[in-house]
Amino acid sequence: MNHIVFEVGLAIALVALSGLLAEKFRFSVIPFYILVGMAVGPHAFQIWHLDFRFIESAALIEFMGRIGVLFLLFYLGLEFSVGRLVKAGKSIVTGGTIYILINFSLGLVLGWGLGFPLEEILVVAGITTISSSAIVAKVLVDLKRTANPETEMILGIIMFEDVFLAVYISILSGLVLSGSSSLGGVLLSALIALVYMLGLLIVGRKLVPLLNKALNIRSGELFALVIFAILFLVAGFSETIHVAEAIGALLVGLVLAETEHVKRIEKLIIPFRDFFGAIFFFSFGLTIDPRTLGGNALWYSLAAVVVTLLGNFIAGILAGRSAGLSPRASSNIGLTIVSRGEFSIIMANLGKAGGLLAILQPFAAMYVLILAILGPLLTKESKWIYRTLDKVFKFESRHVKRKAQKRTPASEEQ
């Protein structure tokens, strides 16, 4: 522990260097942060006090990464608002259901097609279904898409995924770790998570006038302490009732976005979001050992990537159509939330804890790595991708025909 500050400084220097390289090549910083994390870690080397293994500081860097996820989701909530989310409630439930059904079903088919046993198939489906809220948040903010029409659907799907995750982890833990699962316990856990999220949004909105008065604090120091206290308390408590701490942070942001202090909060949060967010992606890279990424795991992960890209695009198109969005906005949904990350790794670790096939972890690591790098690129180039696909599938012309058909019966009735 004597050199832990030096190790953390070394990690920050590597993150900064990778960010400078990304900026020079005009590339998304996320893949660079992840790759530099992969390049070092327990498998790396030590030169004098330059310990690129990060053994002593690993736990601290991981915790800093967790904080980064909180700030990323909190800021995303601030850029949005609970009002917009509540208005889109019905379409979000419909879109979220479509997204989960398509991706989960394809995950089951993939696991079966790869010849896995039943429990491994269920783990594979979990790995391929849930998107990375941290990467999605980072991409939306970096590309300034928080005000886009499809963003409320994207946020809604992220929250819907969390309810699904709470249910699915409960079921899978029972099957994999103990060989059984209590249906009553699973349903109760899911109900508590859902009621908590809805309750926090509704009560938070009612408390906006009170928050406006309570946050009218002149001192910048005290204002920061109060905001951070609210963020960490709510996010931390959320995890105790099986709601991801990141979703708790998102909910806090959505509520505070309704207050008159939102601009002041955004200005306060941005430096913390950028710093700790970068550390998260670096710490995520540290968890991936490149030595395990060969053999069958590589081919399995490539097959999973193809299935996920296909499923996400179809799900995005259908979810967007159900909400009345344009074909282009709908395609942005699938391309934006294609990244996989922290939740997929959790699923793989659950399989490891249950003594399932060892290939699950390298498979998940390679799969996550590819989509964590590919996701931001696809989002950035979504306009070009849509135009290219539209030439083949004629999304725009079909959309115009559907709108014309809907108007025709209405005009005949008049």
URZIVEN-V118327 format. One record per backbone hydrogen bond with DSSP energy under -0.5 kcal/mol. CO is the residue of the C=O (numbers start at 1). NH is the residue of the N-H. If there is no record, write none. Layout:
<<CO/NH> <CO/NH>>
This chain:
<<1/4> <3/7> <4/8> <5/9> <6/10> <7/11> <8/12> <9/13> <10/14> <11/15> <12/16> <13/17> <14/18> <15/19> <16/20> <17/21> <18/22> <19/23> <20/24> <21/25> <22/27> <23/26> <28/32> <29/33> <30/34> <31/35> <32/36> <33/37> <34/38> <35/39> <36/40> <41/44> <45/52> <47/50> <49/51> <50/47> <50/52> <51/54> <52/41> <54/58> <55/58> <57/61> <58/62> <59/63> <60/64> <61/65> <62/66> <63/67> <64/68> <65/69> <66/70> <67/71> <68/72> <69/73> <70/74> <71/75> <72/76> <73/77> <74/78> <75/79> <76/80> <77/80> <81/85> <82/86> <83/87> <84/88> <86/89> <88/92> <89/93> <90/94> <91/95> <92/96> <93/97> <94/98> <95/99> <96/100> <97/101> <98/102> <99/103> <100/104> <101/105> <102/106> <103/107> <104/108> <105/109> <106/110> <107/111> <108/112> <109/113> <110/114> <111/116> <112/115> <117/121> <118/122> <119/123> <120/124> <121/125> <122/126> <123/127> <124/128> <125/129> <126/129> <126/130> <131/133> <132/136> <133/137> <134/138> <135/139> <136/140> <137/141> <138/142> <139/143> <140/145> <141/144> <145/148> <148/151> <150/154> <151/155> <152/156> <153/157> <154/158> <155/159> <156/160> <157/161> <158/162> <159/163> <160/164> <161/165> <162/166> <163/167> <164/168> <165/169> <166/170> <167/171> <168/172> <169/173> <170/174> <171/175> <172/176> <173/177> <173/178> <174/178> <174/179> <174/180> <181/183> <182/186> <183/187> <184/188> <185/189> <186/190> <187/191> <188/192> <189/193> <190/194> <191/195> <192/196> <193/197> <194/198> <195/199> <196/200> <197/201> <198/202> <199/203> <200/204> <201/205> <202/206> <203/207> <205/208> <207/211> <208/212> <209/213> <210/214> <211/215> <213/216> <215/217> <219/223> <220/224> <221/225> <222/226> <223/227> <224/228> <225/229> <226/230> <227/231> <228/232> <229/233> <230/234> <231/235> <232/236> <233/237> <234/238> <235/239> <236/240> <237/240> <237/241> <238/241> <238/243> <239/242> <244/247> <244/248> <245/249> <246/250> <247/251> <248/252> <249/253> <250/254> <251/255> <252/256> <253/257> <254/82> <255/258> <256/259> <259/262> <261/265> <262/266> <263/267> <264/268> <265/269> <266/270> <269/272> <269/273> <270/274> <271/275> <272/276> <273/277> <274/278> <275/279> <276/280> <277/281> <278/282> <279/283> <280/284> <281/285> <282/286> <283/287> <284/287> <285/288> <287/289> <288/290> <289/292> <290/293> <294/297> <295/298> <295/299> <296/300> <297/301> <298/302> <299/303> <300/304> <301/305> <302/306> <303/307> <304/308> <305/309> <306/310> <307/311> <308/312> <309/313> <310/314> <311/315> <312/316> <313/317> <314/318> <315/319> <316/320> <317/321> <318/322> <319/323> <320/323> <320/325> <321/324> <326/330> <327/331> <328/332> <329/333> <330/334> <331/335> <332/336> <333/337> <336/339> <339/132> <341/344> <341/345> <342/346> <343/347> <344/348> <345/349> <346/350> <347/351> <348/352> <349/353> <350/354> <351/356> <352/355> <357/360> <358/361> <358/362> <359/363> <360/364> <361/365> <362/366> <363/367> <364/368> <365/369> <366/370> <367/371> <368/372> <369/373> <370/374> <371/375> <372/376> <373/377> <374/378> <375/379> <376/380> <377/381> <379/382> <381/385> <382/386> <383/387> <384/388> <385/389> <386/390> <387/391> <388/392> <389/392> <389/393> <390/394> <394/398> <395/399> <396/400> <397/401> <398/402> <399/403> <400/404> <401/405> <402/406> <403/407> <404/408> <405/409> <406/410> <407/411> <408/412> <409/413> <410/414>>
